[in-house]
């Protein structure tokens, strides 16, 4: 049963104020998808906490998560583009849809991530002799972004988006090395093999991937997140954004863990880059 059907079926069981929310949504689901919680509350003449309570009654984690499920129940979207985009969408419409669905997906991912796993991953990364970031397809750009961030941390960092280079790097890894594998589905055969190779050679393997995926089971430490996006059918969008945010979270944890002296070193690096930029006042 999809979300819209759940709203209709549970209509008699809602409280008076929750029923008002349900009626507004049933009358115009598209309006609800593109509304803020304050706007929807105003349309239904109820409070914002009532809207949140209504969303949780439908087994969602809050208003952003509810909007995501509502959007998914309305249409599958146009294959190979984005799940929520339709053939006849205007530029304004598909722009709003992509932003709204991305924000809702990021909130779902945020609520699914395990802070303990993040803490353990930061521990492993701060003690690494060398860090390798591997990704393929859409995740390759995330691996390159991770290399760019961790390169400043005075630790040898490499990034490969070629399967053969990944395999050779995994085979030559050793105890003290950390390999970070990035895959939304966690079902890419070559990355699963590389995780196994890296572990067999003594490296710690961190996987930024889906929960209970084959890749997560091969990793020393899986950092899993839920991103409701079917990349077998649609262009990877929200999943890539969520992976980038996780990389930022790990980089921030790394920076904080190293302490004030390390942050002073980062400050000097930033200062050294100033000469490569045009000053803001010079643009006037």
N, C-alpha and C positions, 0 to 999 in steps of 0.2 A: 504494500500500500504506500503510495507516495504522499508527500506532505500535504498537498491540497486535499487529497481524499481523507487524510487523517483529520484535517480541520473540519470538513463536512460531517464526517462520522461522529466526531466528538461534540458537535454543536449543542446537543441537548444536555451535555454533562458539564459544560463550562459554567463558571459563575457569571453573574449578570454583567460585570465589567469585562471579563474575558470574552464573553459572547459578542460584545461590541467590537472588540479587536478582530474576532473571527469574521464577523459580517463585513467589515471594511476590507479585509483581505480577500474574501470570497467575491466581493463585488468588483474588485480590481486588483488582481494579483500582481500585474505588472507595476502598478503604482506602489504597492507594498515593497516590491524588490528594490525600487529606486528611491525609497524614502528613508530618511534617518529615523531613529527611534522616537525622537521628539516630534517629528512630523506625523508619524503613524499614530502616536499617542493623542495628538491634537485632532486628527481626523476621526478617531474613535471616541474622543471626549473622555479619555482615561489618563491615568498617570503613567510615566515611563516604567516604574517598577511593575505595574500591571502587565505591560507589554512583555517584559522579561519573564514574568511568571507564566504568562501564556505560552511563550516559546519553550520554556522548560517542561511544561505540561505535555508538549509534543516530542519529548525526548531529544531536544536540541540543547546546545550548551549556552544559548543566549541569542540575542537578536541577529548578530552577524551570521552565526551558524544557521539560524532559521531561514534567513534570506537566501543563503546558498542552497539549502535543501529545497526551498520553494522554487527557486530558479531552475533547479534540476528537474523538478516535477512538471514544469510547464512545457519543456521541450528539450530534446537531445541536442539541438543546435546543428550547425553545418559542419559535417565531418572535415577534418584536416585543417580547420581554422581555429575556432575557439568554441568550447561547449555551449556557451550562451548566445552566440551570434547566429542570426538568421540571414537568409539570402537577401531579404528586402529591408534590412536595417539601414537606417540613415547613419552618416558619420557621427552625429550627436548621439544616436542610440547605441551604436556598438562601442563608442568611446566610454559612455557611462557604464555599459554592461561589463566591459573588461575591467574598469577600475573597481566597480562594486564587487564583482566576483573575486577579484584578486585580494581585496581587503578582507572579504569574508573568509577566503581560503587561508590567508595569513593568520587570521584570528583562530581558526580551527587548528592550524599547525601549532600555534603558540600554546594552546590549551592541551595539546597532545604530547608536547615534548617533556622529557624527564629531566628535571634539574640535577638529579643525582648523576645521570649519565653525562650531562654537560660538565659537571664538576670533575668526574673521573677522566673525561677526555682532556680537559685542561691540564690535569695532573700529568697525564701521559705526554702531552705536547710540550709542556715546559721542561720536561726531562729528556727530550729527544736529542739524539746526536745528529740526526738528519730527518727531515720531513718530506714525504713525497705525496703529491696530490694527483689522483688519477680520475678522469671522467671521460665519457664518450658521448657523442651527439650533443644535446642541449646541456648536459652536465659538464661538458668539456670547458665551456666558458666559465662555469662556476669554479672549476679546478684552477683555471688561469687567474681568476680573481683572488682565490685563496693564496696562490703563489705570490701575487703582488702584495698582499697584506702581510704575509708571514716573512717575506723577504727582508723586511725592515727589522726583524727581531734578532739579528745576529746568530741565526741558526741556518745551516745549509738547507736550502729548499729547492726542490725540483718539481716540475709539472710535466706530465706526458698525456697526450690525447691520442697516441698511436698504440695499438694493442701490442705490437712487437716490442716497442720500447718499454711499455709497462711490464711485460713479461721479463725482459732482461733486467730491468731495475728490481723487480720483485725477487728474482733469483739471486741477485747480488746483494740483497739486503741482509742485515745482520742484527744481532741483539742490540737494542738501544735505538734502532731506527723505527720510525713511525710511518706507516702507509695509510693515507686517508682516501677511501674509495667513495665516490659520489654517484648515486644512481637512484632515481625516483622509484622505479619499479622494483629494483633489487633482483631482477630476473635476467640480466644480461650475462650470458654464459661465460664470456671471457673475463669479466670482472670477478665473477665467483671463483673461477680458476686462479686468478691472480691473488685474490684474498688468501686462498689455500697455500699458494706458493710462498707468499710473503710470511705467513705464519710458520710454515715448515722451515724457513730460513731464519727464524728468530725474531722477526719484526713484530711490533704491535700493530694491529690492524683496526682502524676506526672506520666504520661505515656510516655515512649519512644517507639513510635509505628508509624504505617502508618497513613497518613493524611486521615481524614474522615472515619476512621475505627470505628466499634462499641465500641472498647475500648477507643479510643480518645474522644468519646462523653460522656463517663462515668467519665472521669478524670477531676479534678479541673483545672489542667494545662497540656495539651498535648504538648510534645516536639516531633513534627512529622518530619519525614525525608523520602525521596523517595529513595528506593533502588530497582532497577529493577531486582528482583530475585523472581522466583516462587518457594517458598519452599514447595508448595503442591506436586510438581513434582521432584524438585532437592534438593540435599543436601545443607543445609544452609551454605554459605561461606561468601559472601560479606555482607549480612545482619548482621551477627554476628560481623564482623570487624567494620562496621559502628556503631553498638551499643556500642562497646568497645571504639571507638573514642569519642562518645557523653559522655560516663562516664568520660573519661579523660578531656573533655571540662568542664563538671560540677565540677569535682574535682579541676581543675585549677582555675575556677571562684571562688569557695569556698575559696581556699587558698589566692587568691589575695584580696578578699573582707574582709577577717579577718585581713589583715594588717601585718606590719613588725614583731610585737611581736609574732604573731601566726606562722609566717615563722621561727622565731628563735626557737620556740618550735619544729617544724618539723626537724630543723637542729640538735637539740639535740637528737631526736629520731634516726636520721640517724647515728649520731656519736656513739650512743649506740650499733648499729648493726655491727659496724666495727669488733668487736672481734669475730663475728660469721663467718667471711670470711677469706680465705687465701689471704694474700697480693699478689699483682701482681708480685712483685719482687721475691717472694718465689717460683713462678712457673717455674722460669728459671733454 
